[in-house]
Amino acid sequence: MRVLVTGGAGYLGACLVPQLLAAGHEVTVLDRFFFGTEPLAEYAQHPRIHLVRDDVRWCDGRVFEGQEAVVDAAALSNDPAGAMDPWRTREINYLGRVRTSRLAREAGASRYLLTSSCSIYGFQDSILTEETTPEPLTEYARANWLAEQDTLPMASPSFCPTAVRFATLYGLSPRMRFDLAVNGMVLGGVRTHRIPVMKDGTQWRPFLHVRDAARAISEVLAAPPGSVRGRVFNVGSDEQNFQVRPLAELVAAHLREPPTLEWYGDPDVRSYRVSFARARSELGFTPSLTPADAAREIEQALRADAVDTGLRTKTVEWYRHLLSDPAAADPVRLRGVVL
Ligand SMILES: NC(=O)c1ccc[n+]([C@@H]2O[C@H](COP(=O)([O-])OP(=O)(O)OC[C@H]3O[C@@H](n4cnc5c(N)ncnc54)[C@H](O)[C@@H]3O)[C@@H](O)[C@H]2O)c1
């Protein structure tokens, strides 16, 4: 297939693109490259990859021509970024995705996959399924929910939109994110022997390894259209719903030198435990990796000095830096450059 991946140089995209190339697909990455092109450097000369530096809010629709599938992973990708800039979050994560799905449909792509998030469930006590009414509590979560509501009804016999609500991701990626819970715990544990734990530690959250998340996308793209058209799938694992404190203890137990826990923040207002039965029974999706695997691989990479730990790996802090540097944030300068 010819697959367009928006945000393809991001944390998830940089794991997905190599998988798509290995499966024989032709891949176009449409990305502002806010975190640089380095995450895809290894593939820059690959004969089936095309890198397009542009913005989903105003890019030329011709980049969609000839694409058979579009994976939409461009976003300001967490709650702090949404709080920092609610309007841009809505513009990119909601309006940008609606624009992307429209352009995909108009260009004749048959598949559109929205990378949504389980965070849209907010604070709820029961085990949450795709039928549970979302209660998004943050701008980031609201934009995901709005994007689902506008893109999924575009379903038609020739156009197959699907939303995957990912658990919180973890694990090594060529665009590393240490602002994600498990990754940040490993960084703290290895570098300072203190694992940062968000108060009060009883909040529930589902987790998923980033390479498993990328594989789930490939599985949705390969599923018969009738089974995923206009539908939502929670993507994660029932076994990886964790309360944050036991998760921190699990990470600690897999590090070479035992760290202590260090509490931070105000008590988290988000808590959700999610059922992943639909993805398991209908798509046959089960994750193969765990937070323990991530603790080991990230610790190894840190000790080998093989992973960036700089400002770029703390998403909201990096965006603040870009906003303070008008040249870096200049949309005209970055527009429409084919790399
Ligand atoms: N990481 C997680 O835990 C997680 C969990 C659930 C859902 N998701 C979803 O997965 C997707 C990818 O997240 P990620 O963790 O890879 O984030 P990321 O921040 O690492 O990557 C996002 C990418 O989008 C690009 N981008 C941002 N705005 C753009 C724009 N206007 N035009 C073009 N490109 C733009 C950035 O340059 C970056 O490469 C997002 O939709 C996110 O909501 C992620």
The ligand as an SDF file (V2000), in Angstrom:
LIG
                    3D

 44 48  0  0  0  0  0  0  0  0999 V2000
    2.4440    8.7700   23.3660 N   0  0  0  0  0  0  0  0  0  0  0  0
    1.3260    8.3800   23.9800 C   0  0  0  0  0  0  0  0  0  0  0  0
    1.3250    7.9340   25.1490 O   0  0  0  0  0  0  0  0  0  0  0  0
    0.0120    8.4140   23.2510 C   0  0  0  0  0  0  0  0  0  0  0  0
   -1.0920    7.8270   23.8730 C   0  0  0  0  0  0  0  0  0  0  0  0
   -2.3160    7.8780   23.2330 C   0  0  0  0  0  0  0  0  0  0  0  0
   -2.4130    8.4870   21.9840 C   0  0  0  0  0  0  0  0  0  0  0  0
   -1.3180    9.0410   21.4010 N   0  0  0  0  0  0  0  0  0  0  0  0
   -1.4900    9.7000   20.1130 C   0  0  0  0  0  0  0  0  0  0  0  0
   -0.5320    9.2350   19.1850 O   0  0  0  0  0  0  0  0  0  0  0  0
   -0.1840   10.2970   18.2900 C   0  0  0  0  0  0  0  0  0  0  0  0
    1.3060   10.4570   18.2470 C   0  0  0  0  0  0  0  0  0  0  0  0
    1.7960   10.7970   19.5330 O   0  0  0  0  0  0  0  0  0  0  0  0
    3.3510   10.8200   19.8340 P   0  0  0  0  0  0  0  0  0  0  0  0
    3.5270   10.3350   21.2140 O   0  0  0  0  0  0  0  0  0  0  0  0
    4.0690   10.1610   18.7120 O   0  0  0  0  0  0  0  0  0  0  0  0
    3.6260   12.4080   19.8170 O   0  0  0  0  0  0  0  0  0  0  0  0
    4.9110   13.2220   19.3110 P   0  0  0  0  0  0  0  0  0  0  0  0
    4.7950   14.5690   19.9050 O   0  0  0  0  0  0  0  0  0  0  0  0
    6.1500   12.4520   19.5690 O   0  0  0  0  0  0  0  0  0  0  0  0
    4.7220   13.3030   17.7330 O   0  0  0  0  0  0  0  0  0  0  0  0
    3.8360   14.1520   17.1010 C   0  0  0  0  0  0  0  0  0  0  0  0
    4.4090   14.4870   15.7390 C   0  0  0  0  0  0  0  0  0  0  0  0
    3.4560   15.3480   15.0900 O   0  0  0  0  0  0  0  0  0  0  0  0
    4.1640   16.4130   14.4750 C   0  0  0  0  0  0  0  0  0  0  0  0
    3.2480   17.5600   14.3890 N   0  0  0  0  0  0  0  0  0  0  0  0
    2.7060   18.2460   15.4190 C   0  0  0  0  0  0  0  0  0  0  0  0
    1.9110   19.2180   14.9470 N   0  0  0  0  0  0  0  0  0  0  0  0
    1.9460   19.1290   13.5920 C   0  0  0  0  0  0  0  0  0  0  0  0
    1.3110   19.8530   12.5520 C   0  0  0  0  0  0  0  0  0  0  0  0
    0.5090   20.8870   12.8210 N   0  0  0  0  0  0  0  0  0  0  0  0
    1.5390   19.4900   11.2720 N   0  0  0  0  0  0  0  0  0  0  0  0
    2.3820   18.4740   10.9920 C   0  0  0  0  0  0  0  0  0  0  0  0
    3.0220   17.7500   11.9420 N   0  0  0  0  0  0  0  0  0  0  0  0
    2.7960   18.0860   13.2330 C   0  0  0  0  0  0  0  0  0  0  0  0
    5.3640   16.6680   15.3610 C   0  0  0  0  0  0  0  0  0  0  0  0
    6.4030   17.3120   14.6350 O   0  0  0  0  0  0  0  0  0  0  0  0
    5.7330   15.2450   15.7920 C   0  0  0  0  0  0  0  0  0  0  0  0
    6.6630   14.6670   14.9110 O   0  0  0  0  0  0  0  0  0  0  0  0
   -0.9290   11.5320   18.7730 C   0  0  0  0  0  0  0  0  0  0  0  0
   -2.1090   11.6560   18.0280 O   0  0  0  0  0  0  0  0  0  0  0  0
   -1.2400   11.2080   20.2000 C   0  0  0  0  0  0  0  0  0  0  0  0
   -2.3950   11.8700   20.6310 O   0  0  0  0  0  0  0  0  0  0  0  0
   -0.1040    9.0040   21.9920 C   0  0  0  0  0  0  0  0  0  0  0  0
  1  2  1  0
  2  3  2  0
  2  4  1  0
  4  5  1  0
  4 44  2  0
  5  6  2  0
  6  7  1  0
  7  8  2  0
  8  9  1  0
  8 44  1  0
  9 10  1  0
  9 42  1  0
 10 11  1  0
 11 12  1  0
 11 40  1  0
 12 13  1  0
 13 14  1  0
 14 15  2  0
 14 16  1  0
 14 17  1  0
 17 18  1  0
 18 19  2  0
 18 20  1  0
 18 21  1  0
 21 22  1  0
 22 23  1  0
 23 24  1  0
 23 38  1  0
 24 25  1  0
 25 26  1  0
 25 36  1  0
 26 27  1  0
 26 35  1  0
 27 28  2  0
 28 29  1  0
 29 30  1  0
 29 35  2  0
 30 31  1  0
 30 32  2  0
 32 33  1  0
 33 34  2  0
 34 35  1  0
 36 37  1  0
 36 38  1  0
 38 39  1  0
 40 41  1  0
 40 42  1  0
 42 43  1  0
M  CHG  2   8   1  16  -1
M  END
$$$$
